[in-house]
Amino acid sequence: MMNEGQLGFISVIVNTFSQPIKQWRNTESDIVDELFLEAFGDFLKLHHSLSVAYLDKTRFEAALERILKSINRKAERPKSQTHRGHDITVDGKRWSLKTQGDKTIKEGSLFISKFMELGGGQWGDTDIQDIAGLRDQFLNHLKGYDRIFQLRYFHSSPTETSPEKHRYELVEIPKALLEEAEHGTLDWSPKSRTRPRCAYCTVIDNQKSLKFRLYFDGGGERKLQIKNLQKALCVVHASWEF
């Protein structure tokens, strides 16, 4: 016999699944079919019935593995929690998974706050060739992935006339696009006050329009960020709004 608290919990879950959801998938997607679209949408609704925070990277990885397996796809995460390479293997392909859901998220461009750590290699303050070496670390790191995805979250607070809204989109970043950093322009960050000094690798198209920038953060973590990556150059596989 269930107690009142347990019955109330079940009621919340049942009510969650009955809530309407607006979902869309790219019909050319080889990742998102109708089964995946519906299953992942149900998971997102359930997540927000139990949490005020957006679906973070760890939970995204776990949800993706479970959902793919439920629709008879081969999916497996690395056994080690300290694994520094790909996040999940799907049908024999190594996937890197990222998330973004901060308040500064932009509709038309992607930001990855920590693509990888930059713990090794020469990194001084004056020789820009040191940054070329760090860029080589990035390019070598890319060899460990076959595909790269970001789950993006947009939040709208409730008002007197509309309820709270949650919107997610699954975007694939072409690996070939990031590999264009090999021919990007290297320069020091003019505002950097850290030691080692922060720097950029800027990638533009033939019309001098920005494609993306690598940001070599010389702060405490010594990490590589990806900034201003134009979403128009990526593939949106699906979106969910509820």
N, C-alpha and C positions, 0 to 999 in steps of 0.2 A: 504494500500500500504506500502510495506516495504522499508526502506531506504537502502542506500548502506552498512552501517555498519551491519545492521541486515542480509542482504543477504550474506555478507561476512562471518558472524558468522555461518549461516546455511551451507555455502559451506565448512567451516572447519569441521563441524560435519559429513556431507555427505562423505567428503574425508576420514575422520577418519574410518568410517565403511567399506570403500572399501579397506583399507590397509590390507595386508595379516597378518595372525597370525598363529603361530605354537602352537597348544594346544594338551594336552595329559591328559587322565584321567585313573585312576586305575580302571580296569573293575570290581574289587571286592568292590569298594567304595559304601557305602550305602548313601553317601552324594552327590556325584557328578555324575549326569547322563548327557546325551548329552545336554539336555535343559539347565541345570545349567552351564555346561562347556561353551557353546556358549554365554549365557547371561552374565556371569561374565567376559568373555573375551571381549565382547563389552563394558561393563562398564569400564574395565581397560583401553582400548584404548581411550574411551571418556575422562576419567579422565586425561590421559596424553596429550590429545590435548588441555586441558585447564589449566594444572598445571605442573610445573617442579618438584614438590615434589612427593614422592611415596604415595600410599594410606595409610593414617594413621589409627589408631585404631578407631577413631570416625566415619570416613567415611566408613571404612570396616564394622562396625556394621550396619550402615544405609543401605549400599549397599546389604549386606547379607540378611537383613530383607526384603527389597523390592524385590530382585530377588527370594527368596524362596517363597514369597507370589504369585509372578507372575507365578510360575510353580505349584501352588496349594499345597504348603507345609504350615503347620501351623508354623508361626514364629512371635514372639512378644518380643520387648525389654521392660525392666522395665520402668514404667512411670516416676519414680524419676531419675533425673540426678545425684543424689548423692548416688545412690544405690551402695553398696560395695560388692555385691555378683556376681552372674552370669551376663553375658552381654546380653544374648538372650536365649529365650526358643524356641526350635525347636521340633515339634511333641512331646511335653511333656517332653523333655530332656533339662536340664540346661547346656548351653554352656559357657565356658570361652574363650574369643577371645584375642589373642595377635598379635602383629606385630613386624617385625624387618626389617630395610632397611638401616642401617648405613654403612659407608664405610668399617668397619672392619668385616662385616658379613662373616662367613665361610661356605663353601659348606657342610662340613660333620658334623657340630655341631650347635646346637641351643643355643641362648642366650636370656634370658628374663630379661630386665633391672629392671623391677619392677613387681614382681609377686603379692606382697601384702605389706601392711604397717605393721610395727612391733612397734606399738605405746605403747602397754602395756606389762606387765610382767617384772620380775626381769632381769636385764641385767648389770652385773658388769664387772670387768676386770680380775678376777682371777679364779672364780669357773666355770668350764666348764659345770656344771649342769644347770647354767643359760641358756646356749645355748640349752640344752636338752628341757628346758621349751619353748623356742622360736620355736624349731622344732615341739613341740606338737601344738603350735599355727598354724603352717603351715599344719600339718596333719588334724587338726580340720577344717581349712579353706577349704581344699580339699573336705570335705563332702558336701560343697555347690555347687559342680559341678558334672555333669555326664560325660562331655566330654570337652577336652581342645584342642584348635587349635591355630596354628600360621600361619599367612600369611607372607611369606618371600619374600623380594624384592632384586634383583640383577641388577645393572646398568652397562652398558658399554658405555663409551663416544664415540662420533663419531670420525672417523679417515679419512684420505684421501681415504681409500679403503673400508670403511664400515660405515653405518649409525649408529646413536644412537640406542641402544637396551635396552629394558626393559624385565625383566624376573621375574615372580612371581611363587611361589609354595605354595600350601595349605597343611600343615603338621599337623597331629594329634599326640599329645603327650599322650600316654596311661596313664590314671590315675593310674593304678596299678604300672606303672614304678615309678612314683613320690612317691607313697606310700612306696616304698622300702627305703625311707629316714629314716623310723622308725629304721632301723638297720644299718644306716650309721655311719661312724667314725667322731667324733666331735674333732675339734682342733682349736686353735686360729690362726689367720692370722699372720705370722711372720713379715709382713711389716706394720701392722696396727699402726697408730699414733692417732687414734680417741679415744674419750671417749664417750660412751662405746666402747670397743674393738671389732673389726671385727672378724668374725669367719667363719669356714667352716663346712659343713656336707658332707662327701665324700662317694659316693656309687660306689662300684666296683663289678665286676662279679667274678665267681669262678677262672678265669685265671688272676685275679688281674688287669684286664683292666678297665679303668674308664668308668662308665655309665653316671654320672653327678655329679655336686656339687651344694649344696645350699650355698649361700654366704650371711651371715648376716651382712649387711652394717650398721655400727654404726655411719655413718655420720649424717648430718642434718635431712635427711628424715627418717632414721631408717627403711630401707626397706629390703625386701628379694629378692635376685636375683637368677636366675638359670643359671649356667655356664657350658659350655662344655657338653651339653646334646647331646649324640650321635644320629645323625639322623637315623642311621641304626636300632635303636631300636624303631623308630617311624613309622608312616604310612603316606606316601605321597599320597594324594588323587588326586591331579591334578597339572598341570603346564601350564603356558601361556608365550609365548615369541613373541614380536613384535617390 
